[in-house]
Amino acid sequence: MNPNQSIIQGYFEARLENKQNYFAHPSYSLEQQLMDCIGRCDEEEAKKVLDQINSTERAKLADDPIRSLKNSLICSCTLFTRSIIKGGVFPDDAFSLSDVYIRRIEKMKTFAEITALEYEMVSSFIDSLKSSKRPYYNYVVNKAITFINQEIIGDLSLEKIAESAGVHPGYLSKVFKESVGVTISEYINRKRMEESKYFLLHSKLSLSDIAHLFKYCNQSYYTSLFKKYIGVTPKEFRNIQGGNSHIPLEKEKSIHR
Protein backbone atom coordinates (compact mmCIF):
# COMPACT_ATOMS: atom_id res chain seq x y z
CA MET A 1 0.00 0.00 0.00
CA ASN A 2 1.47 3.37 -0.97
CA PRO A 3 1.50 6.27 1.54
CA ASN A 4 -1.41 8.10 -0.08
CA GLN A 5 -3.61 5.01 0.07
CA SER A 6 -2.67 4.54 3.72
CA ILE A 7 -3.71 8.11 4.57
CA ILE A 8 -7.00 7.74 2.70
CA GLN A 9 -7.73 4.42 4.38
CA GLY A 10 -6.95 5.95 7.79
CA TYR A 11 -9.33 8.80 7.03
CA PHE A 12 -12.24 6.49 6.25
CA GLU A 13 -11.46 4.23 9.21
CA ALA A 14 -11.56 7.26 11.54
CA ARG A 15 -14.90 8.36 10.09
CA LEU A 16 -16.32 4.87 10.58
CA GLU A 17 -15.04 4.71 14.16
CA ASN A 18 -16.59 8.08 14.96
CA LYS A 19 -19.96 6.94 13.65
CA GLN A 20 -19.80 3.63 15.47
CA ASN A 21 -18.93 5.28 18.76
CA TYR A 22 -21.29 8.25 18.31
CA PHE A 23 -18.44 10.74 18.30
CA ALA A 24 -19.67 13.98 16.76
CA HIS A 25 -18.35 17.44 16.30
CA PRO A 26 -20.43 20.23 17.85
CA SER A 27 -23.40 21.39 15.84
CA TYR A 28 -22.32 24.11 13.43
CA SER A 29 -25.41 26.07 14.43
CA LEU A 30 -24.51 25.88 18.12
CA GLU A 31 -20.93 26.79 17.35
CA GLN A 32 -22.10 29.89 15.48
CA GLN A 33 -24.45 30.78 18.33
CA LEU A 34 -21.54 30.59 20.75
CA MET A 35 -19.38 32.82 18.55
CA ASP A 36 -22.24 35.30 18.24
CA CYS A 37 -22.70 35.41 22.04
CA ILE A 38 -19.00 36.07 22.54
CA GLY A 39 -19.09 38.78 19.89
CA ARG A 40 -22.00 40.43 21.72
CA CYS A 41 -20.26 39.99 25.11
CA ASP A 42 -23.27 38.01 26.36
CA GLU A 43 -21.46 35.81 28.87
CA GLU A 44 -24.54 34.23 30.42
CA GLU A 45 -25.99 33.15 27.10
CA ALA A 46 -22.58 31.99 25.84
CA LYS A 47 -22.23 29.62 28.76
CA LYS A 48 -25.74 28.26 28.19
CA VAL A 49 -24.81 27.47 24.58
CA LEU A 50 -21.57 25.88 25.78
CA ASP A 51 -23.64 23.72 28.14
CA GLN A 52 -25.63 22.49 25.12
CA ILE A 53 -22.46 21.74 23.18
CA ASN A 54 -20.96 19.85 26.11
CA SER A 55 -24.09 17.82 26.65
CA THR A 56 -23.20 15.90 23.48
CA GLU A 57 -20.25 13.58 23.00
CA ARG A 58 -17.11 15.39 21.94
CA ALA A 59 -15.24 14.45 18.80
CA LYS A 60 -12.41 11.96 19.23
CA LEU A 61 -9.31 14.00 18.41
CA ALA A 62 -6.70 11.61 19.89
CA ASP A 63 -6.54 8.05 21.18
CA ASP A 64 -5.86 9.25 24.73
CA PRO A 65 -9.09 10.78 26.19
CA ILE A 66 -7.29 13.57 28.04
CA ARG A 67 -5.28 14.47 24.92
CA SER A 68 -8.49 14.43 22.89
CA LEU A 69 -10.20 16.83 25.30
CA LYS A 70 -7.18 19.12 25.30
CA ASN A 71 -7.21 19.19 21.49
CA SER A 72 -10.92 20.05 21.57
CA LEU A 73 -10.29 22.99 23.91
CA ILE A 74 -7.49 24.24 21.71
CA CYS A 75 -9.98 24.25 18.82
CA SER A 76 -12.41 26.23 21.01
CA CYS A 77 -9.63 28.64 21.91
CA THR A 78 -8.98 29.25 18.21
CA LEU A 79 -12.65 30.00 17.57
CA PHE A 80 -12.85 32.35 20.57
CA THR A 81 -9.74 34.15 19.31
CA ARG A 82 -11.22 34.70 15.85
CA SER A 83 -14.46 35.90 17.40
CA ILE A 84 -12.87 38.69 19.47
CA ILE A 85 -10.63 39.75 16.59
CA LYS A 86 -13.76 40.09 14.49
CA GLY A 87 -15.25 42.08 17.37
CA GLY A 88 -12.42 44.60 17.33
CA VAL A 89 -9.64 43.27 19.58
CA PHE A 90 -6.19 43.74 18.03
CA PRO A 91 -4.96 40.40 16.64
CA ASP A 92 -1.71 40.56 18.62
CA ASP A 93 -3.65 40.93 21.88
CA ALA A 94 -6.07 38.15 20.95
CA PHE A 95 -3.29 35.74 19.98
CA SER A 96 -1.40 36.52 23.19
CA LEU A 97 -4.47 35.60 25.23
CA SER A 98 -4.88 32.44 23.17
CA ASP A 99 -1.24 31.47 23.79
CA VAL A 100 -1.71 31.84 27.55
CA TYR A 101 -4.69 29.49 27.55
CA ILE A 102 -3.09 26.92 25.27
CA ARG A 103 -0.13 26.72 27.64
CA ARG A 104 -2.53 26.26 30.57
CA ILE A 105 -4.43 23.55 28.69
CA GLU A 106 -1.22 21.63 28.11
CA LYS A 107 -0.37 21.63 31.83
CA MET A 108 -3.70 20.20 33.00
CA LYS A 109 -4.17 16.55 33.88
CA THR A 110 -7.83 15.90 34.76
CA PHE A 111 -11.14 16.07 32.90
CA ALA A 112 -12.66 18.32 35.59
CA GLU A 113 -10.03 21.04 35.43
CA ILE A 114 -9.89 21.00 31.64
CA THR A 115 -13.68 21.29 31.35
CA ALA A 116 -13.80 24.10 33.92
CA LEU A 117 -11.13 25.97 31.99
CA GLU A 118 -13.32 26.15 28.90
CA TYR A 119 -15.93 28.16 30.83
CA GLU A 120 -13.19 30.40 32.23
CA MET A 121 -11.98 30.95 28.68
CA VAL A 122 -15.42 32.19 27.65
CA SER A 123 -15.37 34.76 30.46
CA SER A 124 -11.81 35.83 29.76
CA PHE A 125 -12.24 36.29 26.01
CA ILE A 126 -15.44 38.28 26.57
CA ASP A 127 -13.66 40.45 29.15
CA SER A 128 -10.92 41.09 26.60
CA LEU A 129 -13.50 42.21 24.06
CA LYS A 130 -15.21 44.45 26.60
CA SER A 131 -11.91 46.03 27.61
CA SER A 132 -11.22 46.97 24.00
CA LYS A 133 -13.93 49.62 24.59
CA ARG A 134 -15.46 49.13 21.19
CA PRO A 135 -18.28 51.68 20.98
CA TYR A 136 -21.76 50.61 19.97
CA TYR A 137 -23.04 51.99 16.70
CA ASN A 138 -26.21 51.35 14.76
CA TYR A 139 -26.67 48.19 12.70
CA VAL A 140 -25.46 49.67 9.41
CA VAL A 141 -22.26 51.12 10.88
CA ASN A 142 -21.52 47.94 12.81
CA LYS A 143 -21.96 45.89 9.63
CA ALA A 144 -19.53 48.19 7.83
CA ILE A 145 -16.97 48.01 10.65
CA THR A 146 -17.23 44.22 10.77
CA PHE A 147 -16.60 44.03 7.02
CA ILE A 148 -13.62 46.37 7.32
CA ASN A 149 -12.15 44.28 10.15
CA GLN A 150 -12.55 41.08 8.15
CA GLU A 151 -11.21 42.47 4.87
CA ILE A 152 -8.52 44.80 6.22
CA ILE A 153 -5.92 43.59 3.70
CA GLY A 154 -8.46 43.21 0.91
CA ASP A 155 -10.38 45.55 -1.38
CA LEU A 156 -12.08 48.11 0.85
CA SER A 157 -13.71 50.39 -1.66
CA LEU A 158 -16.68 52.40 -0.39
CA GLU A 159 -18.93 50.54 -2.83
CA LYS A 160 -17.96 47.11 -1.48
CA ILE A 161 -18.36 48.20 2.14
CA ALA A 162 -21.76 49.73 1.40
CA GLU A 163 -22.83 46.56 -0.41
CA SER A 164 -21.88 44.48 2.64
CA ALA A 165 -24.04 46.76 4.82
CA GLY A 166 -26.92 46.75 2.33
CA VAL A 167 -27.07 50.53 1.86
CA HIS A 168 -26.16 53.21 -0.69
CA PRO A 169 -22.51 54.38 -0.55
CA GLY A 170 -23.54 58.00 -0.03
CA TYR A 171 -25.78 57.11 2.90
CA LEU A 172 -23.08 54.97 4.48
CA SER A 173 -20.52 57.77 4.23
CA LYS A 174 -22.89 60.17 5.95
CA VAL A 175 -24.03 57.90 8.78
CA PHE A 176 -20.51 56.55 9.37
CA LYS A 177 -19.01 60.03 9.81
CA GLU A 178 -21.88 61.07 12.10
CA SER A 179 -21.56 57.94 14.26
CA VAL A 180 -17.80 57.32 14.39
CA GLY A 181 -16.53 60.87 14.05
CA VAL A 182 -14.16 60.15 11.16
CA THR A 183 -14.61 59.28 7.51
CA ILE A 184 -14.52 55.67 6.37
CA SER A 185 -11.17 56.20 4.66
CA GLU A 186 -9.69 57.62 7.87
CA TYR A 187 -11.05 54.67 9.83
CA ILE A 188 -9.57 52.19 7.35
CA ASN A 189 -6.19 53.89 7.39
CA ARG A 190 -6.02 53.87 11.20
CA LYS A 191 -7.14 50.25 11.33
CA ARG A 192 -4.54 49.24 8.77
CA MET A 193 -1.83 51.02 10.74
CA GLU A 194 -2.83 49.13 13.88
CA GLU A 195 -2.90 45.82 12.02
CA SER A 196 0.45 46.49 10.37
CA LYS A 197 2.09 46.59 13.83
CA TYR A 198 1.85 42.81 13.92
CA PHE A 199 3.98 42.45 10.79
CA LEU A 200 6.48 45.02 12.03
CA LEU A 201 6.98 43.12 15.27
CA HIS A 202 6.55 39.50 14.22
CA SER A 203 7.87 39.27 10.68
CA LYS A 204 10.95 40.18 8.67
CA LEU A 205 8.91 41.74 5.87
CA SER A 206 10.36 44.96 4.51
CA LEU A 207 8.42 48.19 5.00
CA SER A 208 7.75 48.19 1.27
CA ASP A 209 6.27 44.68 1.44
CA ILE A 210 4.07 45.63 4.40
CA ALA A 211 2.91 48.76 2.58
CA HIS A 212 1.87 46.70 -0.45
CA LEU A 213 0.22 44.07 1.76
CA PHE A 214 -2.10 46.77 3.09
CA LYS A 215 -2.77 48.11 -0.41
CA TYR A 216 -0.64 51.26 -0.23
CA CYS A 217 1.07 52.27 -3.45
CA ASN A 218 4.45 52.94 -1.88
CA GLN A 219 6.44 52.79 1.34
CA SER A 220 6.60 56.57 1.67
CA TYR A 221 2.82 56.95 1.88
CA TYR A 222 2.54 54.08 4.36
CA THR A 223 5.26 55.65 6.51
CA SER A 224 3.53 59.04 6.54
CA LEU A 225 0.21 57.48 7.57
CA PHE A 226 1.85 55.38 10.29
CA LYS A 227 3.56 58.48 11.71
CA LYS A 228 0.28 60.40 11.55
CA TYR A 229 -1.80 57.84 13.43
CA ILE A 230 0.72 56.05 15.66
CA GLY A 231 3.13 58.88 16.41
CA VAL A 232 6.38 57.32 15.18
CA THR A 233 7.56 55.91 11.86
CA PRO A 234 7.25 52.17 11.17
CA LYS A 235 11.04 51.82 11.35
CA GLU A 236 11.16 53.60 14.72
CA PHE A 237 8.30 51.47 15.99
CA ARG A 238 10.05 48.25 14.94
CA ASN A 239 13.38 49.32 16.44
CA ILE A 240 11.97 50.67 19.72
CA GLN A 241 9.48 47.96 20.45
CA GLY A 242 11.38 44.76 19.85
CA GLY A 243 9.19 42.18 21.59
CA ASN A 244 6.61 44.62 23.02
CA SER A 245 3.20 44.74 21.44
CA HIS A 246 2.44 48.47 21.84
CA ILE A 247 4.20 51.78 21.78
CA PRO A 248 3.74 54.05 24.82
CA LEU A 249 0.12 55.10 25.16
CA GLU A 250 0.89 58.79 25.07
CA LYS A 251 2.00 58.35 21.45
CA GLU A 252 -1.22 56.61 20.36
CA LYS A 253 -3.70 58.83 18.56
CA SER A 254 -7.35 58.00 19.03
CA ILE A 255 -9.55 57.21 16.09
CA HIS A 256 -12.54 58.73 17.88
CA ARG A 257 -13.20 62.33 18.82
N, C-alpha and C positions, 0 to 999 in steps of 0.2 A: 504494500500500500504506500503510495507516495505521500509526502507531507500534506499537500492540499487536501487529498481525500481523507486523511486522518483528522484534519481540522473540521472538515464538513461533517464527518461522521460524529465527532465529538459534539458539534453543535446540535445535531438532531437528537443525539442521546440525551443531552442536557434538557432539551425541550420536552422530550418524552418523560424524563424523570420528574420535571417540574409538574407536568400534568398529572402523573400518577400519584404524586405526593401532595397535590393541591397547593403547590407553591405558586404564588401569583404576585406580580408587581402591583403596587397601589393603583387604584382606579385613576385614569388620567384626569377625569372630572374632579375627583377629590384632590388630586395633586394641584390642579389649577385653582381650586377653591382655597387651598392652603396658601398658595403664592399670592392670591388676591388679598387674603386677610392680612398677610404680612405687609404687602404693599400699602394697605390702608391703616396699618398699625393697630389692627383690631386683635389684640392679644387673646382675649377671652374666646372669641370665635375661632381663632387659629388653633387654639388648643383643643377645642371641640372637634374640629375637622381632623386634627392629628389623632384624637381618640378613635375616630371612625377608621382612619387608615390603619391604626395599630390593632384594631379589633379583628383584622383579617391576617392571614398567614403571610409573613414576609417572604420575599423572594430568596431563594437559596443562592448566595453569592460567593460561597466558599464551602468546602467540605466540613471545616470546623465551625460549629454553630456560633461561637463567640466572634470568630473572624468574619463570618457572614453578616452578623448584626453590625459589627464595626463598619464593614463595607457599605451597608445600607445607610448608616448614619453619615458616612462621608458623602454619599450621594445626596442625602437631605441637605447637608451643609452646602454643597455646591448649588443646589436649587435656591436655598435661602440667600446665598451670596448674590446670585443673579437677580433675585427679587429686589434686594435693597439697592443694588446698582441701578436697576431700572427706576427705582423710586427716587434716586437722586444722590445716594451716597457715593463719594469718590471711589473708583475701583480700587485704588491702593489701600484705602481704609477698609473696604469690604473684604479684600483678599487677606489683609493682615488679621482681621477678626476670624476669618475662615481658617487660617493657618493655626491660630491659637487653639481652636476647637478640634481640629484634626489631630494636633499633638496630644490633646487631652484624651481624645477617643482612643488613640493608640496605647495609652498608659493604663486604661481601664481593664478590669479582669472579670467582672460579673455582669450578668444580664441586667440586674436591677439598676446598677449605677450607669450602665450605658443607656438604658431606656430613659432614666431620669434626666440624663444629659440632653436628650433630644428636646425635651420640654424647656429646659434651661436655654437651649440654643434659640428656640422660638422667641423667648423673652429678650434675649440679648441682641438678636438681630433686629427686632422691632425697636428696642431702645436706641440702637445705633441709627436707625432711620429717623426716629423722633429727634435725636440730638443733632441731626443734620439741618434741623430748622427749616425744612422745605415749606415754604408758604403755601396756603391753599388758594387755588384759583378756580375759576368756573370750569365747567366740563370741557369747553372748547380749548381753552388755554392749557389745561392739564393734558389733553390729548396731544396738543402740539408739542409740549415740553417732553412728553413721553416719547414721541416720535424722534425728536431731536436727540434725546439721550441714547436711543437705540441706534440711530443712524449717524452718530457723531463723526465718523470717518467716511460717510457716504455722501450721496448727493442731497444737499439740504437746500434746495431751491424753495422759494416762498410757495410756488405752485404745488410742489410735492407735499410740503408740510400742511398746506391748507386742504389738500385732497385727503390727507390722513385724518384731519379733524372734521372733514365733511362740510367745509364752509368756503366762501369766496375768499380769495387771497386778500382783497382790499379790506374785507371785514376782519379777517384774522389779524392783519397788521394793526388795525385800529384798536381792537379789543386787547391784543397782546401788550401794546404800549401802555394802554390805560391800566391794565392789571399789574404788569410786571415792573413798569417804570422805565424800561429800555426797549429799543426796537428789537425785532427778531434777529437781525444780523448782529447786533451788539451782543445779544444773549448767546448766539452760536459761537461768536469769536471768544467770549469769555469761557464758555464751556470747553471749547477746543483747547484753550490755553491750559485749563485745569487738567484736562485729560492728557495733554502732551507731557505733563510732569512725569507721568509714569514711565514714558519712553526715555526721558532725560535721565532718570534715576536708575532704571532697571534694564537698559539696553545700551548697546554700543553704536546705535544708529547715529549717523551724522545729523547735524542740524538741518541740512538740506533735505535729507531723507525724511526727517520728522515733519518738516514743512510740507513736503509733497504728500505725505501720508494723510495730513489733515486738510488737503486740497488747497494749499496756498501756493501761489505761482512761483515764489522764490523765498529763499532763506531770509532776505533782508526784511520782507514784509512780515513774515512770521516773527522775526526778532523784535520788530517795532511793536507789534501787537502784544507780545509776551511782556515786554517792558511796560507797556501802557497798563495792562490789567494786573500783572503780578508784582511789578515794582523793580524787577531786575531783569537782565537779559537771560536768555536760555543758557548761555555759556556760564554766566555768573551763578545761576541757579544750580547747574550741574556741578560746578566746582565747589561751591559753598556747602551744598547739602550733603554730598556723599551718600551715606545710607539713610539720612533723615527724609521723611515723607513730605514735610512742609517747610516753607521758608517762614521766618518770624512773622507773627500775625500782623504786626504793625505795617508790614509791607504789602499785605493783601489788600486788594481794592474790591469793595463790595459790588456785586452786580445789581443790587437793589438800592433804591433811594433811601 
